[in-house]
């Protein structure tokens, strides 16, 4: 990434941390001592977080197998972790797919195969999230506005994935050949840049078509892995709150609001949310989580659902992710077409 983008990302993270500290200090009751969590509780949370990452890796791996694409589980896991790192340091999580793309490319996968896997994985994520939302509705049907927040987040996610696919299909059908149309030229998409967009859209269309030929058995297993990863991720906040001794807190908001916050965060334009997630957490759960443990709950929830995966992603594929983002910057700057080494033309992250 360029120096300006690094400064932008660092400023956004600093703002998020500053907002967290502000919330901690302004919600902490003065009459209470510091809140601590035991080693056993942290061990449990670490196991949940790592299991969630393993489930996401299994989802990617099984998606590839369902489409008859050779891929190792180790590569799928590394791509998932690297995508977390790329998403965290870029606006709207747009760095996730270029990072995964380059990680898979450097392992020898063909670009068309990579986009098949990426879109299939995102499609299964959308389906599994919808199934989880339906299950949560029947479990917490009296949750009121909290349930509406979850439905809204799931709806926006589904609209994004389906909208991206539909737009790519229409564009690739109408503009598969020929020069750039007038509307594309107004956005600077002409010449080599437009040819790169055409190749990306063509590959995207192939990926969407390939979903129809997925093997049913492996697709079901991939869907179950996706449901498992969602379940593990939304289990983290209840585990934190109850580990801190507040077992009387209602379960519904602890389960439902994290769904809206985590999947709705794809719309946050700043890397790491720029403090928006922390503010939304306070607004949504400030009346549900007791003040005595609210600050600790926020800090540890963000660590085990976000910051931990940045660390793991940096360790697993940090160098590759930074190369992917640098290549993306260079492509945007000079418009050179690179069919095999560059990132996907259409970002798919959610």
N, C-alpha and C positions, 0 to 999 in steps of 0.2 A: 504494500500500500504506500501511497505518497505520504510525505511529511504532514500535509494538511489533514489527510484522513486519519493518520495516527493521532494527531492533536485533537481532532474531533472526537475520536473514540475515547481517548484518555479523559477528555473533559466530560464526556457523557458518563463514563464510569465514576469519575470523581463526584459528579452531581448525584448519581444514584447512591453512592456511599454516604455522601453528606446528608441526603434526605433520610436515609436509614438512621443515621446518628441523631438527626433532629427529632425523628419520630420516637426513637428510644428514650431520649432525655426528656421529651415533653409528655410522654405517657407513663413514665415510671413514677409510681406513688412514693412520695418522700418518706412515708413511714415504714416502707418495706426495704429489706436488705437485698443485696444482689441475688439473682436467681442463677442457679447452676444446674447443669444436666450431668447425670452420671455417665461413667465410661460405658456401662452396659447399654444405655440408651443411645449413645453415639455409635456404638458398634452395630446396634439394630438398624439405625438410620443409614449407616454406611452400607450395610448389606442390602437394604431396600433400594438405595440409589444405584448400587452396582448391578443388582439384579435387573433393575429397569433398563440400564444400558445394555446388558446382555440380551434382554428380551427385544430391544430395538435392533440389535445386531442380528438376532435370529429372524426378525421380520424381513430385513433386507436380504438375508441369505436365502430364506425360504421363498421369497418373491422371485429371486433369480432362478432358483430350481424350478419353480412353477412355470417359468417361461423358457425352460430348457437352456439356460445360460450358465456356463461353468463359472463358479465363484466360490471361494473358500470362506468359511465362517470368520476366520481371522481378518480377511480383507473387509468383510461386511461390518465387523465390529470396529475396525480402524476407521472406515469411512464414516460410520455413525458418530464416533468420537470427534473426528476431524471436522465433520459438519457442524457439531456443537460449537467448536472453537470459531469456525468461520462465521457462523450465524451471530455469535455473541459480539464480535468486534466490527460488525457492519450494520448500516441502517436497514430496518425492516427485515433483518436476518437474510439479506440477499447474498451473503457470502457462503451460505451453507452448501448450495448445490455446486457452485464452482469448485469448492473445496473437495466435495465428494467426487466430483467429476475427475479432477486431476489425480486424486488418490487412486481411483480405479484405473485411470488411464496409465499411470506409472506402473501398475501391476499387470498391464498387458491386455486389458479389456478393450474391445472395440467401442468407439463412440456411440454407435447405434444401440449396442447392448446396454451401455451405461444408462442412456436415457430411457430405455425400456424398463430397467430396474428402478430407476428413480421415480418415474411416473407411476409404475405399479405400486411401489411402496407408499407413495402419497395417496393414491386412490384407496388402498387398503386402510391407511390411517383415517381417511375421511369416513369410510364405512364403519370401522371399529369405533370411532368416536361417536358416530350416530347411534350405534347399538348401545354403547355405554350410557349415552344421554337418555335413551329410552328406559334402560334399566334404572337409572337414577330417578327418572320421573316416577316410576312405580314404587320405588323405595321411599322417596321424599316428596310425594305429590302435594303435601300441605306446606311446602317450603315457600310458596308465594313468589316474591320478587327475586329471591335467590335463584329459583328454578328458571325464571325468565332470563336471568343473566347467562345461565349455562346454555339455554336454547339459543340465545342470541350469538354466543361465541361459536357454538357448533354450526349455526347457520352461516355465519360469516366465513368460517373455515371452508365449509362445503362450497359456498359460492365462489371463493377464491380458486379452489382446485378445479371445480367444474368450469368456471369462467375462463381460467387459463387454458384448459384443454379445448374448450369450444372455440375460443378466439384463435388458438393456434391452428385448429382444424380448418376454420373458415379462411384464415389468411393463407395457409399453405395450399388450399384448393384454388383460391382466386389469383394468388401471386406466386405460383410455383416457378414460373419462368418470366422472362422479360425484365425490363428496367423498372426502377423504383417508381411507384405512383406519386402524384403531387403531394399527398398528405405525408408520405414518408420522407420526401425531400425536405419538407418544412422542419422535420426533426433531425435533419442531418444524415438521414439514412439513404445513401446513394453510393453508386460505385461498389468498391470492395466491401463496405459496410452492409449494403443491401444484399449482396451475394451471400455474405455470412449469415444474415438473418434468414434468407431463403433456405440455406442448408439446415439451419437450426430448426426452422418450422417444418421442413420436410422430415427431419428425424423425429420431431415431436409427433407428427401425424403417424409415423410408423409405430412409435411407442404406444399411442392411444389405440391403434388398431391391434397391436400385439396383446393387449389386455384380454381381448375376446378369446384368445387361444391359450390362456393359462390353464395348467392342469388343476383340476378341481381339488384333489386331495391335498396337494401342497399349498394351494391357495387358502384352503380352510386352516391349515396349520399356521400359515403366515398371518391370517386374520386373528387366530387365537393368540399368537405372540404379540400382535399389536394391541389386542384387548388387555393382555397381561401387562404390557408396558404402561398403558394408561392407568390401569388399576393400581399398579405400584407407585406411580407418580402422585396420584391423588391421595394415596395412603400416608404420604410423608407428613403433611400438616397435622392430621389427627394423632399420629404417633408422637410428634413433638409436643403438642398441647397436653396429651395425657401423660407423657413421660415427665412433664413438669408439675404433675400433681393435680391438674384441674380436670378430674374425671367427670365432673358434672356439666361440662360444656356440651351443648347439643351437637350431635354429629353432622347434621345436615349442612350448616354453613361451612364447616371445616372440610367437607368433601366437595360441595358444589361450587363454592367461590374459586378454589384453585383451578378448576376446569376453565372457568371463564377468564381468569387472570393469565394462566399459562398459555392457552391456545389463542386467546385474544391478543396476547403480547406481540403476535406477528404483525399487528397493525402499528406498533410503536415505531416512529420514524428514527429514533435515536438508538445507537448501539447500547445494549444493556438496558434499554428502556429509559435511560436518562432520569430516573427517579419516578417515572410514571407508574411503574408496577408497585413501588412502595407506597405511593400516595393512594392508589386504587386498593391496595391491601388494607390500608388504614380505614378508608371509607367503607369498604365492604365488611370488614371483620372487627372494626373498632368496638362495636357493641356486643360482639359474641365472645371474644377472647378477653378474659379478665386483665385489667391493667397491670397487675403484678407480673404477668408473664408475657404481655403483649410484645414488648421490645425483643425479648429473647426468641419468641415464636417467629417474628418477622426475620430476624437475622439468620436463624438456623434454617428456616424454610427457604430463604433465598440461597443459602450456601448449598443445601442438599438438592436443590432443583435447578441451580444455575451456575454458581461459582465453581462448584466441584467439577462440573462437566467441562468448564473452560480449562481447568488445570489438566484434567485427563485428556482432553482433546489436544492441548498444547504438547503434552508428553507423547501422545500417540502419533501425531502427524502435524505438529506445529510448523515445521519447515515446509512441508508440502502445501499446507494451507496458505502460508504467506506467499509462496510462489504462485499459487492459483490466483490470489487476489492481485498480485503484481502483474500477472499476465492479463487479467481482466482490465486493470487500469491502462496497460499499454495498448490493448485492443481498442479501448474507448478513445485513447488519445490519437492513435495513428490510423485506425480503421483497417489494419492489415487483416486479411482473412487467413485463418489457420484452422483447417477442418478437423485436425486430430488433436492438437495440443491445447486449444483454448477451452474456455468454459462454455457451458450451454448458453445459447443466445437468449433464451427465455428463462428467467429465474423461476424456480418452482417451490421454493421453500415456503413453509407456512408457520 
